[in-house]
Structure formats: structure tokens, C-alpha cells
Amino acid sequence: MTKSTLSDELGIEPGHRVLEIADGPAEPGPYDRILITEPVTGVRWDWAEQLVPGGQLSVDLAIAGTSGGHVILHRAPDWLTGRLCP
């Protein structure tokens, strides 16, 4: 059995352009993956705009003031779709 890394879980491969942001504006994209590592209360569309089509946005959502759940979203032309992870 091998140890899983965050990169493995998020499907980050060599050559992918990845941005990790805690707050503030994102650096110009496009990116394959964006990781929001600080808990946030909502998803900002400007993060999604930095993704390539089909790119992945990984967000730690704050619920009731604490880290509440990890959400993985995928970029479609005009929306994001995804799931809440355990």
C-alpha cells in the first residue's frame, strides 16, 4: 500500500499549472488547478475565470466559522459543477 499525497488526490500531474491562493487576487492564469487552502465562506467567480476549460478548483469551505468541508469544482463555460468531499 502506498501513501496518497494531496497531489495524487487532486489529480495533479507533471506539467500542470497549479496556483495556491489564500486570499486576494489570483495571478493571471490560466491554470489547470487552483487550490484555496484557507477556509472561505464562498467561491469567487474570478477564481473560476483563471481555470482552463475543465480545470479544477479545490476549496476549503468555512461553515459556522470553522473548516466545514472540502469542495472540488470543475470549470464549464459559464458555471462550476462539483461535489463535497468527506
Secondary structure, 3 states (H helix, E strand, C coil): CCCCCHHHHHCCCCCCCEEEECCCCCCCCCEEEEEEEEEECCCCHHHHHCEEEEEEEEEEEEECCEEEEEEEEEECCCCEEEEEEC
